[in-house]
Amino acid sequence: MPQVVRSRIRALHGPPSVAPLPHRFRSLADREAVTVLHRAARVLLDALPELTDRLVEALREQEPAYRTVIEAVPAEIWQEVHHSLRHNVASLVRPRECREAAHRTSRWIGETRAAEGVPLDAVLHAFRMGGAMVWQDLVDETARRHPEDIRLLVHVAADVWNFVDEHCGVVAEAYRRTERRLAWRRENRQRLMTAALLDGTARIADLPDVAAALGLEAHGRYAVLAVATAHRTPHGTDRPPLVLAGGRTALWHSADGAELAIVPLEDGPGDGTGEPGPWAPDGRDELASLAAASAAAPGTRIGISSAVEGLAAIGDARRLADTALRACPATGGTILLDEHLPAALVVSTPALGTALADRVLGPLDRLDPADRDVLIGTLTAWLDSDGSAQRAGARLYCHRNTVLNRLRRFEQLTGRCLTRPSDAVEVSLALTARRLLAG
């Protein structure tokens, strides 16, 4: 309950915080009203236990948010209300001596209620209820013992209620400051937990607590998505929108060079009825659906890991997502690791990939650059066409015989035979390494 004192009462005990206007004098009625107020307040100080009981019971009946706290720790709430009332009523009599202690009490109540999660509206309502109860007791006491003085209380009513509002402001400021501090701590704790999962440094014993704090299933299925752009923007604005089924949400984290998302997946490929689940429309795998849902904007590269089981494997999924990200073309695109495993092999061991490219394609580097690019472009189109010279020619706008002649020249220069499976695998990996690791 806030303290109910203000300028007129304070003026009798010490200098005001703001100098009064010149030629302004307090009326005799005001001075008499202060005397009446002091007299009634002293009586209230002697009856604080009974006033405390009534206020606690009123809070229990009229404020549901306080009812829970009162039922949980009734003795502590009673002492808190009694302590606040003692400072508040004492402020009616000795404002200068009691004001700072009363403010400290109000701030402490605001901080405590914020930490407990009691809504601010409920806390302010409780303070106003206390102010109303004290004021009514002051009026009742004066009317009972000195009814002829009841009219004088009108002169201090505005001051009393202005001070109630002042302390509501003190409570609200302390509440919001504590709320911001707790929110920062909570967000920082979640950020550290997420980073530990992605780095693979989270302790196994801590995973149940981590799961509860982050809203994740300790034994669920997950994928990690990594996003990078040529020019990163602050505050995660590079993150693509992800609409997940079943009310699930991706957990984002900013890391060096990329934005990372822990994506919860379904427990199985369907919904238990034999029909494809929401992550697998038309029978497609849920990871393919995730890749489609996170289509990259121009210049944005996205890598998606394989699915992993449990939070303990999130670190492995992050490394797989980083590998998929490195397999993305520099111009942008989305790479699902499971669909680009050869490219992932190349970028995961770049030294070996570079050595393979130099060994297989090195002879072409002795050609004129334009001639070399024609041979590599023809070879790439032929591989992308599943070894069909006809379809490769259509892609390159040339006759199939032209394609075959260029392929024979490639074989002569490199000593590879494209109809030999082992040579075809080497050539394909070498082309991938040259494309991803060049420069």
Salt bridges, closest charged atoms under 4 A:
ASP30 OD1 - HIS155 ND1 3.33
GLU50 OE2 - ARG54 NE 2.54
GLU57 OE1 - ARG60 NE 3.50
GLU63 OE1 - HIS125 ND1 2.75
GLU80 OE2 - ARG113 NH1 2.47
GLU100 OE2 - ARG107 NH2 2.95
GLU111 OE2 - ARG177 NH2 3.73
GLU116 OE1 - ARG113 NE 2.74
ASP137 OD2 - ARG54 NH2 2.38
GLU141 OE1 - ARG144 NH2 2.49
GLU141 OE2 - ARG145 NE 2.35
GLU148 OE2 - HIS146 ND1 3.95
ASP149 OD2 - ARG39 NH2 2.72
ASP159 OD2 - ARG8 NE 3.21
GLU166 OE1 - ARG6 NH1 3.80
GLU166 OE2 - ARG99 NH2 2.91
GLU166 OE2 - HIS103 NE2 3.08
GLU173 OE2 - ARG177 NH1 3.74
ASP199 OD1 - ARG318 NH1 3.11
ASP206 OD2 - ARG203 NE 2.90
GLU259 OE2 - ARG232 NH2 2.55
GLU259 OE1 - ARG239 NE 2.66
GLU286 OE2 - ARG221 NH1 2.25
GLU309 OE2 - ARG221 NE 3.26
ASP316 OD1 - ARG319 NH2 2.46
ASP322 OD2 - ARG318 NE 2.87
ASP365 OD1 - ARG372 NH1 3.92
ASP365 OD1 - ARG434 NH1 3.39
ASP371 OD2 - ARG409 NH2 2.78
ASP373 OD1 - ARG372 NE 3.35
ASP384 OD2 - ARG395 NH1 3.87
ASP386 OD2 - ARG391 NH2 3.99
ASP423 OD2 - ARG420 NH1 2.44
GLU426 OE1 - ARG416 NH2 2.95
